[in-house]
Amino acid sequence: MKYPFSSGLLVLTLSSLLLSGCYAGSQETSPRPQTAERIFTNADIITMNPSAPNAQAIVIGGGKIMYVGDNQTALAFATGNTQITPLNGLTLLPGIHDSHVHALEGGSEVGGNCWLEGESINDLKQPLLNCRKKQKGSPWLLAYGHDLESLLEVASPRALLDSWISDRPVAVMEQTSHSVWVNSKGLALAGITAASPDPIGGIILRDAQGEPNGILLEAAGEAIFDLALKPTAESFDINYDGLIWAMDELARNGITSIADARVYWQRGWLDVWNQAEKDQALKTRVNLGLWAYPNIDDEQQLTFLKTHYRYNPNRLLQVNQIKIYSDGIIHNTTAALKAPYKSSLKPVPPLGLNYFTESKLSRYIRELQSVGFDFHIHTIGDRGVHEALNAIEQNLTARPDHRHRLTHVEMIDDIDLPRFASLNVIADIQVAGDFTLPKNHHWQEPYIGARAYSAYRLGDLTDSGARVVLSSDWTVSSLNPFVGIHNAVNRGEQSISVMDALKAYTMNAAYLMRSEQRTGSLEVGKAADMIVVDQNILSIPPARLRDTRVLLTIMNGQVTWQDKDL
């Protein structure tokens, strides 16, 4: 499939302007007669509707829920063409909402999409050499998966990578995506020299002579991938195919609504999403978070973002969120802290860094929330959280009905804990990775000392009255929502109930996506988004939650995934 793409920094092509409006092929449903197309009976239904939390049967017609209740009444809706499916006690739930995924990133193979594994840095050499055969869609060889700590032990990371591959530019993204390892050819193409200043939100690590040593932190590394992933007709096709693959993965995991957490529009990704919607290839409802770049002209960027806002409940694809970074991450010592790091990576400032300062973040919120955008703000350090809350509070009077959220929220000062509820700020937490469990918090101790053991305050946030959402951050962590629910319930003092965890993946996340009137619970008139699983997660032992299997996924009344055993 060939499709026009935006090749310039801020070029509004005719195709992108047309795609920001409505067109016939984009509608999520066409009007259909309200006849019962499918009835599920003998089910163990968890509706997430407080007025009627349980049911036996559900009736679907025209992409909507027509009835939720008992078997006998449901069967009265049947006609000669109705498909009746007895579930024999299996559990039926609302479709899962994952409000923080990287769907296109996870699926795309531009540059080779090479994933590296090894016990040491040197173990990565042969896998990287093998990946030269997979290189496509970019003149760069791109790979993922090394860890920064091991790389920092190498005398010259740039020279080591040069000794492996020097005939083409190479960029290897660290497993968290917050640093990039680049060879000399890549640095030269990016124009990074000893004289290059650190970009806003980024650090160029250097050797004793002041030359770039090949490790680029945060925004400095992001700029490399912007260069390597400049859109072309070939990369568009590869990205599109990757997105279709990701749609299948989402459906297989019971996910019917997502927020894509980082849409790099300078890489042509917005065009890919628009084409997938036009082709009716989406298997989930989608909210896109347009990336806010920290190093381009604010006036031009704000104009571009305002032009591309779109929210239409009759479409599957919304362009209604802004993804923006307040700070970095702890193990790069780039997360913004109130008190200095116990040990800080040179030359990172002792309190971490900002992609967007509080004042600049406040300006972006002020200008873009007036158009309708909700903000998805990356905050990991307690200072990053504090400054983001301040920026939202400074603009609260102008938009009290906002759905802004802070994502990750690994460290929270006690004084900021109640502000989530008072400012109506959503706390979007990712605990699907086992590294987030209390037994593993020790990995942060070298950087922040005892503060490591008060991270991920999921229980405290829930108890404070904050609206809490759970999400995956896939591909950083497992896409399986039942792994996320398991880890939310089994975390000692910071555990939450299974019902609260399920609500975080359904009703609360639907609210975040401005979809709570259409999705998030099984009620008459809402969209027929639902899943069938093999066990009732409200009644099984907590230790078995992660073993829950999705057997059937339905979005908008259509089956998007079915297990062979159902």
C-alpha positions in Angstrom: 0.0 0.0 0.0 1.4 3.4 -1.0 0.2 6.5 0.7 1.3 10.2 0.8 3.3 11.2 3.9 4.4 14.5 5.5 8.1 14.7 4.9 8.9 18.2 6.3 9.1 19.3 9.9 5.7 21.0 10.0 4.2 20.6 6.6 0.4 20.4 6.5 -0.1 18.2 3.4 -3.5 18.2 1.6 -3.9 14.5 2.6 -3.3 15.2 6.3 -5.8 18.2 6.3 -8.4 16.1 4.6 -7.9 13.2 7.0 -8.5 15.6 9.9 -12.1 15.8 8.9 -14.8 13.2 8.5 -15.2 10.9 5.6 -17.7 8.1 4.9 -15.3 5.2 5.5 -14.3 6.4 8.9 -17.5 5.8 10.8 -17.4 3.1 13.4 -20.9 1.9 12.6 -23.5 2.4 9.9 -27.1 2.5 11.1 -28.4 -1.0 11.4 -31.8 -2.4 12.4 -32.0 -3.2 16.1 -32.5 -7.0 15.8 -30.7 -9.5 17.9 -27.7 -10.7 16.0 -26.1 -12.6 18.9 -27.1 -13.8 22.3 -24.8 -15.2 25.0 -26.6 -17.3 27.6 -25.6 -19.2 30.7 -22.7 -16.8 31.3 -21.1 -15.5 34.5 -21.4 -11.8 33.5 -19.5 -9.1 35.4 -21.1 -5.9 34.1 -19.2 -3.1 35.9 -22.7 -1.5 36.2 -23.2 -0.8 40.0 -27.0 -0.9 39.6 -26.9 -4.5 38.1 -23.4 -5.9 38.7 -24.2 -9.5 37.5 -26.2 -11.2 34.8 -26.7 -14.5 33.0 -27.2 -13.3 29.4 -26.5 -10.5 27.0 -28.1 -9.5 23.7 -26.2 -7.8 20.9 -27.6 -6.0 17.8 -26.4 -3.3 15.5 -23.1 -3.1 17.3 -24.9 -2.2 20.6 -26.0 -4.0 23.7 -29.8 -4.5 23.6 -30.3 -6.4 26.8 -28.4 -7.6 29.9 -30.1 -9.8 32.4 -31.6 -13.3 32.7 -31.5 -16.2 30.1 -35.3 -16.4 29.5 -35.8 -12.7 28.8 -32.7 -12.7 26.5 -33.9 -15.6 24.5 -37.1 -13.8 23.8 -35.1 -11.4 21.6 -34.1 -14.2 19.2 -35.2 -14.4 15.6 -34.4 -17.1 13.0 -31.1 -15.4 12.2 -29.9 -14.9 15.8 -26.7 -16.7 16.8 -27.2 -18.1 20.3 -24.0 -19.1 22.2 -24.3 -20.8 25.6 -21.1 -20.0 27.6 -21.6 -22.8 30.1 -20.5 -20.7 33.1 -17.6 -18.9 31.4 -17.1 -15.3 32.5 -18.0 -12.4 30.3 -16.5 -8.9 31.0 -16.5 -5.5 29.4 -13.7 -5.0 26.9 -10.4 -4.0 28.4 -9.1 -0.5 27.9 -5.3 0.0 27.7 -4.7 3.7 28.0 -0.9 3.5 27.5 0.4 1.3 24.7 2.9 1.9 21.9 1.0 0.0 19.2 2.7 1.2 16.0 6.1 1.3 17.7 5.6 -2.3 18.9 4.6 -3.6 15.5 6.8 -1.6 13.1 9.9 -3.3 11.6 11.4 -0.1 10.0 15.2 -0.3 10.3 15.0 -4.0 11.0 13.2 -4.0 14.4 16.1 -6.1 15.8 15.7 -7.2 19.4 19.0 -8.0 21.2 19.5 -10.4 24.1 22.7 -11.5 25.8 24.4 -11.9 29.2 26.9 -9.1 28.3 27.4 -6.3 25.9 29.8 -8.4 23.8 27.1 -11.1 23.5 25.1 -8.6 21.4 27.6 -8.4 18.6 26.5 -11.5 16.6 22.8 -10.8 17.0 23.4 -7.3 15.7 25.4 -8.5 12.8 22.7 -10.9 11.9 20.2 -8.1 11.9 21.9 -6.5 8.9 20.0 -9.0 6.8 16.7 -7.6 8.2 17.4 -4.0 7.6 14.6 -2.3 5.6 12.7 1.0 5.4 15.7 3.1 6.5 19.4 3.4 5.7 20.0 3.0 9.4 20.3 -0.3 11.2 18.1 0.0 14.3 18.1 -2.3 17.2 16.6 -2.5 20.8 17.3 -4.1 24.1 20.7 -3.4 25.6 20.9 -2.1 29.2 22.6 1.2 30.0 24.5 0.0 33.1 26.5 -2.6 31.2 27.2 -0.1 28.4 28.6 2.5 30.8 31.3 0.0 31.8 32.7 0.0 28.3 35.7 2.3 27.8 34.4 3.7 24.5 30.9 2.6 23.5 31.2 4.4 20.2 34.5 2.7 19.3 33.1 -0.7 20.3 30.1 -0.3 18.0 32.3 1.0 15.2 34.4 -2.2 15.6 31.3 -4.2 14.9 29.7 -2.1 12.1 31.1 1.0 10.5 29.8 0.9 7.0 26.3 2.2 7.9 24.7 4.2 10.7 23.6 2.2 13.7 21.4 3.2 16.6 20.6 0.8 19.4 17.8 1.9 21.8 18.1 0.9 25.4 15.4 -1.4 26.7 13.5 1.5 28.4 13.8 3.7 25.3 15.4 6.5 27.2 18.9 6.2 25.8 20.4 5.4 22.5 23.8 3.9 21.5 25.1 5.2 18.2 28.2 4.5 16.1 30.4 7.2 14.5 28.6 7.2 11.2 25.3 7.8 13.0 26.7 10.6 15.0 28.2 12.2 11.9 24.9 12.0 10.0 23.2 13.7 13.0 25.8 16.4 13.1 26.8 15.6 16.7 30.3 16.7 17.5 32.4 17.8 20.5 31.0 21.3 19.9 27.3 20.2 20.0 25.4 21.5 23.0 23.1 19.3 24.9 19.5 19.6 23.5 16.6 20.5 25.7 15.6 17.4 27.6 18.7 15.4 26.6 22.4 14.7 27.4 25.3 13.8 25.0 27.7 11.7 27.0 31.3 12.4 26.2 34.7 10.9 26.7 37.7 12.5 28.6 38.5 14.6 25.5 35.0 15.9 25.2 34.1 13.9 22.2 30.7 12.2 22.0 31.1 8.6 23.4 28.2 7.2 21.5 25.6 7.3 24.4 22.8 9.8 24.0 20.3 10.2 26.8 16.6 11.1 26.5 15.8 13.8 23.8 19.3 13.5 22.3 18.6 9.9 21.5 15.0 10.6 20.3 16.5 13.0 17.7 18.6 10.1 16.3 15.4 8.0 15.8 13.6 11.0 14.2 16.4 11.2 11.7 16.5 7.4 11.1 12.7 7.1 10.8 12.1 10.0 8.4 8.9 8.9 6.5 9.1 7.4 3.0 6.7 5.4 0.9 8.6 2.2 2.0 8.5 3.0 5.7 4.8 3.9 5.4 4.0 0.4 4.1 6.2 -1.3 6.8 4.6 0.8 9.6 1.1 0.0 8.3 1.8 -3.7 8.3 3.2 -3.5 11.8 0.1 -1.7 13.0 -2.2 -4.4 11.5 -0.1 -7.0 13.4 -0.5 -5.0 16.6 -4.2 -4.8 16.1 -4.3 -8.6 16.3 -2.2 -8.7 19.4 -4.5 -6.2 21.1 -7.6 -8.3 20.3 -5.9 -11.5 21.4 -5.4 -9.9 24.8 -9.0 -8.8 25.2 -8.3 -5.1 24.5 -11.0 -3.2 22.7 -9.9 0.4 23.4 -6.5 2.0 23.5 -4.7 5.2 23.9 -1.5 5.1 21.7 1.0 6.9 24.0 3.4 8.4 21.6 2.5 9.4 18.0 5.6 10.8 16.4 3.9 12.8 13.6 7.3 13.9 12.1 7.9 10.2 11.3 4.6 9.9 9.3 2.8 7.9 12.0 -0.3 10.0 12.0 -0.8 9.3 8.3 -0.5 5.5 9.0 -3.2 5.6 11.7 -5.5 7.6 9.5 -5.1 5.2 6.6 -5.8 2.2 8.9 -9.0 3.9 9.9 -9.9 4.7 6.4 -9.3 1.0 5.4 -11.6 -0.1 8.3 -8.6 -2.1 9.6 -8.8 -1.0 13.3 -9.8 -3.7 15.8 -9.9 -1.3 18.7 -11.2 2.1 19.5 -8.2 4.4 19.4 -7.2 7.7 21.1 -4.0 9.1 19.7 -1.5 11.0 21.8 0.4 13.4 19.5 4.0 13.8 20.6 5.1 17.2 21.8 8.7 17.7 20.7 10.8 19.6 23.2 13.2 21.1 20.7 11.2 22.6 17.9 9.7 26.1 17.7 6.7 26.3 20.1 4.6 28.6 17.8 4.9 26.2 14.9 4.3 23.1 16.9 1.3 24.5 18.7 -0.2 25.6 15.4 0.3 22.1 14.0 -1.2 20.3 17.0 -4.2 22.6 17.1 -4.9 21.9 13.4 -5.0 18.1 14.0 -7.3 17.9 17.0 -10.3 15.6 16.3 -12.9 14.1 18.5 -16.0 12.4 16.9 -17.8 9.6 18.9 -19.0 8.1 15.6 -15.4 7.2 14.6 -13.1 4.6 16.0 -10.0 6.9 15.8 -9.8 10.1 17.9 -6.9 12.5 17.8 -7.6 14.1 21.2 -4.5 13.7 23.4 -1.1 15.2 23.7 1.8 13.1 24.9 4.4 15.2 26.7 7.4 14.4 28.9 8.0 16.3 32.1 11.1 14.3 33.0 13.1 11.1 32.3 13.6 7.9 34.3 15.3 6.9 37.5 18.0 4.6 36.3 19.3 7.2 33.8 19.1 9.6 36.8 17.1 11.8 34.5 13.8 11.7 36.4 13.1 15.1 38.0 13.6 14.8 41.8 12.9 17.2 44.7 16.1 16.0 46.5 19.3 15.0 44.8 20.1 11.5 43.6 22.2 9.4 45.9 24.4 8.7 42.8 23.9 10.7 39.7 25.1 9.9 36.2 27.6 12.4 35.0 26.9 15.0 33.5 23.2 14.8 34.4 22.1 17.5 36.9 21.8 16.1 40.5 18.0 16.8 40.5 17.5 15.2 37.0 16.2 17.0 34.0 13.1 18.3 32.3 11.9 17.9 28.7 9.3 20.6 29.4 9.7 23.0 32.4 6.7 23.8 34.5 6.1 27.1 32.8 6.4 25.7 29.3 4.2 22.8 30.2 1.6 25.2 31.5 1.7 27.2 28.3 1.1 24.0 26.2 -1.8 23.0 28.5 -3.3 26.5 28.3 -3.3 26.7 24.5 -4.1 23.1 23.6 -6.8 22.3 26.2 -8.8 25.2 24.8 -9.0 23.3 21.5 -10.1 20.1 23.3 -6.9 18.2 23.9 -6.4 16.2 27.1 -2.8 15.8 28.3 -0.9 12.6 28.8 2.1 13.7 30.9 5.1 11.4 31.6 6.1 12.0 35.2 8.4 9.6 37.1 10.2 11.7 39.7 8.5 13.5 42.6 9.5 16.9 41.2 8.2 15.9 37.8 4.9 15.0 39.4 4.7 18.2 41.4 5.5 20.5 38.5 2.9 18.7 36.2 0.2 19.1 38.9 1.2 22.8 39.2 0.9 23.3 35.5 -2.6 21.7 35.4 -3.7 23.7 38.5 -2.7 26.9 36.8 -5.1 26.2 34.0 -7.9 24.5 36.0 -10.3 27.4 36.0 -10.3 27.5 32.2 -11.0 23.8 31.8 -12.4 22.2 34.9 -13.8 19.3 32.8 -10.4 18.2 31.6 -9.3 14.6 31.5 -5.6 15.2 32.0 -3.5 12.5 33.5 0.0 11.8 34.8 1.5 8.5 33.7 4.0 6.3 35.5 3.9 8.4 38.7 6.6 6.3 40.3 7.5 8.8 43.1 4.9 11.1 44.8 5.6 13.4 47.7 3.0 13.2 50.5 1.9 16.8 49.9 1.0 16.0 46.2 -1.0 12.8 46.9 -4.4 14.5 47.6 -3.9 16.8 44.7 -4.8 14.1 42.1 -8.4 14.0 43.5 -8.7 17.7 44.2 -7.5 18.7 40.7 -9.4 15.8 38.9 -6.0 14.5 37.6 -6.0 10.9 36.6 -3.2 8.7 37.8 -2.2 6.2 35.1 -0.1 3.5 36.6 1.8 0.6 34.9 2.5 -2.4 37.1 2.5 -5.2 34.5 6.2 -5.4 34.6 7.6 -7.5 37.5 10.3 -4.9 38.1 7.5 -2.7 39.6 6.8 -5.3 42.4 7.9 -4.3 45.9 10.3 -7.3 46.1 12.2 -5.8 43.2 12.4 -2.1 44.3 16.0 -2.6 45.4 17.2 -2.0 41.9 16.5 1.7 42.4 18.4 2.0 45.7 21.8 2.8 44.2 20.2 5.9 42.6 17.7 7.2 45.2 18.5 5.3 48.4 15.6 4.5 50.7 13.2 6.4 48.5 13.1 3.3 46.3 11.0 1.5 48.8 8.1 4.0 48.7 7.7 4.0 44.9 4.6 2.9 43.0 2.0 4.1 45.6 -0.9 2.4 43.9 -2.8 1.7 47.1 -2.2 5.2 48.5 -3.4 6.8 45.3 -6.6 4.7 45.4 -7.2 5.4 49.0 -6.7 9.2 48.4 -9.8 9.2 46.1 -7.8 9.7 43.0 -9.2 8.2 39.8 -6.7 5.4 39.0 -6.1 3.8 35.7 -4.0 0.8 35.0 -2.2 0.3 31.6 0.6 -1.7 30.1 3.2 0.6 28.5 3.6 -2.3 26.0 6.1 -3.1 24.7 8.0 -2.2 27.9 5.8 -4.5 29.9 3.4 -7.3 29.1 0.3 -6.4 27.1 -1.7 -9.0 29.1 -4.1 -7.0 31.3 -4.5 -9.9 33.7 -0.8 -9.8 34.5 -1.4 -6.1 35.3 -4.4 -6.9 37.5 -2.4 -9.7 39.2 0.5 -7.3 40.0 -1.9 -4.6 41.2 -3.5 -7.0 43.7 -0.3 -8.8 44.8 1.9 -5.9 46.0 1.8 -6.0 49.8 0.8 -2.7 51.5 0.2 -1.0 48.1 -2.2 -3.7 46.8 -5.7 -2.8 45.6 -8.8 -5.0 45.3 -9.5 -7.0 42.2 -12.6 -5.0 41.6 -10.6 -1.7 41.8 -8.1 -3.1 39.4 -10.8 -4.2 36.9 -12.5 -0.8 37.2 -9.1 0.8 36.4 -8.9 -1.2 33.2 -12.6 -0.5 32.3 -14.7 2.3 33.6 -11.9 4.6 34.8 -10.0 4.1 31.5 -13.1 4.7 29.5 -13.5 8.0 31.4 -9.9 8.9 30.5 -10.8 8.3 26.8 -14.0 10.3 27.0 -15.9 7.2 26.2 -17.6 6.3 29.5 -21.1 6.8 27.9 -20.2 4.3 25.2 -17.8 1.7 26.8 -16.4 0.5 30.1 -19.5 -1.4 31.3 -22.1 -3.7 29.9 -25.3 -1.7 29.8 -28.2 -1.4 27.4 -27.4 1.2 24.7 -23.6 1.0 25.1 -21.3 -0.4 22.4 -21.0 -4.2 22.3 -17.4 -4.3 23.4 -16.8 -7.4 25.6 -14.6 -10.4 26.3 -15.0 -14.0 27.4 -12.4 -15.4 29.8 -11.9 -18.8 31.3 -12.3 -17.9 35.0 -14.1 -15.4 37.2 -11.3 -13.1 38.4 -13.5 -11.8 41.3 -13.7 -15.3 42.9 -10.4 -17.1 42.2 -7.3 -16.9 44.5 -5.2 -13.8 43.8 -2.2 -16.0 42.9 -4.1 -17.3 39.8 -5.1 -14.0 38.3 -2.2 -13.8 35.8 -3.3 -17.2 34.4 -6.6 -15.9 33.1 -7.1 -16.6 29.4 -9.0 -14.6 26.9 -11.2 -16.8 24.8 -13.2 -14.3 22.8 -13.0 -10.6 22.0 -15.8 -8.6 20.5 -15.5 -5.0 19.6 -18.5 -3.1 18.2 -20.5 -6.3 18.0 -17.8 -8.0 15.8 -15.5 -10.8 16.8 -11.9 -9.6 16.7 -10.3 -12.7 18.4 -11.5 -16.2 19.2 -9.5 -18.9 20.9 -9.5 -22.3 19.2 -10.8 -23.9 22.4 -14.0 -21.9 22.5 
